[in-house]
Amino acid sequence: MSRAPVALFVYNRPDLTRQTVAALAANRFADGTPLHIFSDAPRHEASRQPVEEVRSFIRTITGFQSVTIIERPTNYGLASSIIDGVTGLCEKYGRVIVVEDDLVTSSRFLSYMNDALTCYEHDARVMQISGHIAHVSEFAGRTEALFVPFVTSWGWGTWERAWKQFDPTAQSWEKIRDDGALRKRFNLDDHFDYATMLQMQLDGKIDSWAIRWYLSVFLRGGMTLFPPRSFVRNIGFDSGTHGSRVLRWTLSRQPISEEPVSFPTVPQIIDHDYALVKKALFRQTGGQLGAMFRWVRRRLASGL
């Protein structure tokens, strides 16, 4: 069986990129996986040297079925680079697994992603496969994956049939803005203010592909498959405020699973499971999604 291609997006962090690649290469499906690396160009002169260091490293990568390197001639920015890369690979392969240059994956990540992409390939309700989940203590002994009605950006996969529904212009935002009940659901029952994040996107204050993808999935009643325990750890949090230091300490120590996962026969959102995930997101360091949002803004401000 052919494996889904991995799209790896890199910029100017050579040490983190090495860790991300080493973890991917340790997956037992790596030697059958086409790896496509999208290297963004420097946004300013200060980034030129680390970008060149990253590019020198990625030219040496082996251990995959194939390695294709796309060196952007100009700076796309993370959002445009991901949208362009995912669109192209979906058109070529029909599905894709997406990883950024600050994610360490477990050795079971690729097998989980490929199995799930195959399992739900023809179910239009399932629009994303997530490799990451916040720590939910109640799932400690759980072996079955679960469905939730929102997306994640830390190690994920999708299909061409789902990605075709992506609306980068977010034209349907008014439906949520003007409907209080719908806006509450969009905000994970008020666990995180995604609506404000989307408004900031439309106002040009941030540039996030993920909030626009979430809107596209939400308005179509889509679902994301989550593992009960994370297959992905984020190692890319830089030093900053006390809050970000706490978040960095928490997430850098989040265990990643090496255990197999079974898949629900019937794709559906179980209210009890969804409630536990929302609570975990809220309590993890004062709300992981809020911290993730601040982290995205820092990355955008620094030229990523």
C-alpha positions in Angstrom: 0.0 0.0 0.0 1.3 3.4 -0.9 1.9 5.8 2.0 0.6 9.3 2.2 3.2 12.0 1.5 4.5 14.1 4.3 4.6 17.8 3.8 7.3 19.3 6.1 7.4 23.1 6.4 10.7 24.6 7.6 12.1 28.1 7.9 15.0 29.3 10.1 15.3 26.9 13.1 18.0 24.3 12.2 18.2 22.6 15.6 14.4 22.1 15.8 14.3 20.9 12.2 16.9 18.3 12.9 14.9 17.0 15.9 11.7 16.9 13.8 13.3 15.0 10.9 15.1 12.5 13.3 11.7 11.7 14.9 10.0 11.2 11.5 12.8 9.1 10.2 12.4 6.8 13.3 8.9 5.9 12.2 8.6 2.4 10.8 6.7 3.7 7.8 9.4 6.3 6.9 11.2 4.3 4.3 7.9 4.0 2.3 6.9 7.6 2.7 7.5 10.4 0.2 8.8 13.4 2.1 8.2 16.9 0.6 10.1 19.7 2.3 8.9 23.3 1.8 11.7 25.7 2.8 10.6 29.4 3.0 12.9 32.1 1.9 14.3 34.7 4.4 11.9 37.5 5.2 14.8 39.8 6.2 18.6 39.7 6.2 18.8 38.5 9.8 17.1 35.2 8.8 19.3 34.5 5.8 22.0 32.6 7.7 19.7 30.3 9.6 17.6 29.7 6.5 20.7 28.6 4.6 21.7 26.4 7.5 18.3 24.7 7.4 18.6 24.3 3.6 22.1 22.8 3.9 20.7 20.2 6.4 17.6 19.2 4.5 19.7 18.5 1.4 21.4 15.7 3.4 18.2 13.9 4.5 17.8 10.2 3.8 15.7 7.4 5.1 12.5 8.1 3.3 11.1 6.7 0.0 12.0 9.9 -1.6 12.9 13.5 -0.6 11.7 16.4 -2.6 12.8 19.9 -1.6 11.0 23.0 -2.6 13.1 26.1 -1.8 10.8 29.1 -2.0 12.5 31.9 -4.0 10.6 34.5 -2.0 9.2 34.6 1.5 5.7 33.1 1.4 5.0 33.2 5.2 3.8 30.1 7.0 0.1 30.4 6.1 0.6 30.8 2.3 3.3 28.2 2.3 1.1 25.6 4.0 -2.0 26.4 1.8 0.1 26.2 -1.4 1.9 23.0 -0.3 -1.1 21.1 1.0 -3.1 22.1 -2.1 -0.4 20.8 -4.5 0.1 17.5 -2.7 -3.6 16.8 -2.3 -4.0 17.3 -6.1 -1.1 14.9 -6.8 -1.7 12.2 -4.1 -5.2 12.7 -2.9 -4.2 13.0 0.7 -1.3 14.5 2.8 0.2 14.5 6.3 1.4 17.9 7.5 4.2 18.5 9.9 6.0 21.8 10.9 9.6 22.2 11.9 9.0 22.2 15.7 7.1 18.9 16.2 8.5 15.7 17.6 6.4 12.7 16.6 6.3 9.2 18.1 7.5 6.2 16.1 3.8 5.3 15.6 2.7 8.6 14.2 3.0 7.7 10.5 1.2 4.3 10.9 -1.6 6.0 12.9 -2.0 8.7 10.3 -1.9 6.4 7.3 -4.3 3.9 8.8 -6.8 6.6 9.8 -6.5 8.3 6.4 -7.4 5.0 4.8 -10.1 4.1 7.2 -12.1 7.3 6.7 -11.1 8.2 3.2 -14.6 8.1 1.8 -16.5 9.5 4.7 -17.3 13.1 3.9 -18.0 14.0 7.5 -14.4 13.3 8.5 -12.3 16.2 7.3 -9.1 15.9 9.3 -6.9 13.4 11.2 -5.1 14.9 14.2 -1.9 13.4 15.6 -2.0 15.7 18.7 -4.3 15.9 21.6 -4.0 17.8 24.9 -3.4 15.5 27.9 -6.8 14.1 29.1 -6.2 12.2 32.3 -9.5 10.3 31.8 -8.1 8.8 28.6 -5.1 7.2 30.3 -6.2 3.6 29.6 -8.2 4.3 26.5 -7.3 2.5 23.3 -9.9 3.9 20.9 -9.6 7.2 19.0 -12.4 9.8 19.2 -14.1 12.5 17.1 -14.4 16.2 17.9 -15.8 19.1 15.9 -12.7 21.3 15.6 -9.2 21.0 14.0 -5.7 21.1 15.2 -2.4 22.2 13.5 0.2 20.1 15.3 0.7 17.1 13.1 -2.4 16.5 11.0 -3.6 15.0 7.7 -6.5 15.4 5.3 -7.7 14.4 1.8 -8.2 16.3 -1.4 -12.0 15.9 -1.1 -11.9 17.7 2.3 -9.3 20.3 1.4 -11.4 21.3 -1.6 -13.9 22.7 1.0 -11.2 25.1 2.3 -12.2 28.7 1.9 -9.2 31.0 2.4 -11.4 34.1 2.1 -13.6 33.1 5.0 -16.6 34.5 3.2 -19.1 32.7 5.4 -17.9 34.4 8.6 -21.1 36.6 8.8 -23.2 33.4 9.6 -21.2 33.0 12.9 -20.8 36.7 13.7 -24.5 37.3 13.6 -25.7 34.2 15.3 -25.0 34.0 19.0 -25.7 30.3 19.4 -23.6 29.4 16.4 -20.8 31.6 17.6 -20.9 29.8 21.0 -20.5 26.4 19.3 -17.7 27.8 17.1 -16.0 28.9 20.4 -16.1 25.4 21.7 -19.0 26.3 24.0 -17.0 29.4 25.2 -13.9 27.5 26.1 -11.9 29.6 23.6 -12.7 32.7 21.6 -12.1 31.5 18.1 -14.5 34.1 16.8 -12.2 37.0 17.9 -9.3 35.2 16.3 -11.2 34.9 13.0 -12.1 38.6 13.2 -8.4 39.4 13.6 -7.7 37.4 10.6 -10.2 39.3 8.5 -8.9 42.6 9.9 -5.3 41.7 8.7 -3.9 41.5 12.3 -2.8 37.9 12.0 -2.3 35.5 9.1 -3.5 32.1 10.1 -4.4 29.3 7.7 -5.7 27.2 10.7 -8.5 29.5 11.7 -9.8 29.7 8.1 -9.6 25.9 7.8 -11.5 25.5 11.1 -14.2 27.8 9.8 -14.5 25.7 6.6 -14.7 22.5 8.6 -17.2 23.9 11.1 -19.7 25.3 8.6 -19.8 21.9 6.9 -20.4 20.0 10.1 -17.0 18.3 9.7 -15.2 16.2 12.3 -11.6 15.5 13.3 -10.3 12.2 14.5 -8.1 12.5 17.7 -6.0 9.8 19.3 -6.7 9.3 23.0 -3.0 10.2 23.8 -0.9 12.4 21.7 1.5 11.2 19.0 3.0 14.7 18.8 4.9 17.0 21.1 5.6 20.7 20.3 9.2 21.7 21.1 9.1 25.2 19.5 8.1 27.5 22.3 10.7 30.3 22.7 11.4 32.0 26.0 9.1 34.9 26.9 6.7 35.8 29.6 6.1 33.7 32.7 3.0 32.3 31.1 4.8 31.1 28.0 7.6 29.6 30.1 5.0 27.6 32.0 3.4 26.5 28.8 6.8 25.6 27.3 7.6 23.5 30.4 4.3 21.7 30.2 4.2 20.9 26.5 7.8 20.1 26.2 7.3 17.3 28.7 4.0 16.0 27.4 4.5 12.3 26.8 3.9 11.0 23.3 2.3 7.6 22.8 3.9 4.5 21.3 0.7 2.4 21.7 -1.6 1.3 18.9 -5.0 2.9 18.5 -8.3 1.5 17.3 -10.8 3.5 15.3 -14.5 4.0 15.9 -16.7 2.0 13.4 -19.2 4.8 13.3 -17.8 8.4 13.0 -19.7 10.4 15.6 -19.0 13.0 18.3 -19.7 11.6 21.8 -20.7 14.4 24.1 -18.9 13.0 27.1 -15.6 12.6 25.2 -15.9 16.1 23.7 -16.6 17.6 27.2 -13.4 16.0 28.5 -11.3 17.3 25.7 -12.7 20.9 26.2 -11.9 20.7 29.9 -8.4 19.5 29.2 -7.8 22.3 26.7 -9.1 24.9 29.2 -7.1 23.7 32.3 -3.8 22.9 30.6 -1.7 25.9 31.6 -4.7 28.2 31.9 -6.0 27.1 28.5 -3.7 25.6 25.9 -5.6 27.1 22.9 -5.1 30.6 24.3 -1.4 30.0 24.7 -1.3 28.4 21.2 -2.9 31.6 19.8 -0.3 33.8 21.5 2.4 31.5 20.2 1.1 31.9 16.6 1.0 35.6 16.9 4.7 35.6 18.1 5.7 33.4 15.2 3.9 35.7 12.7 5.5 38.8 14.3 8.9 37.2 14.0 8.5 36.6 10.3 7.6 32.9 10.2 
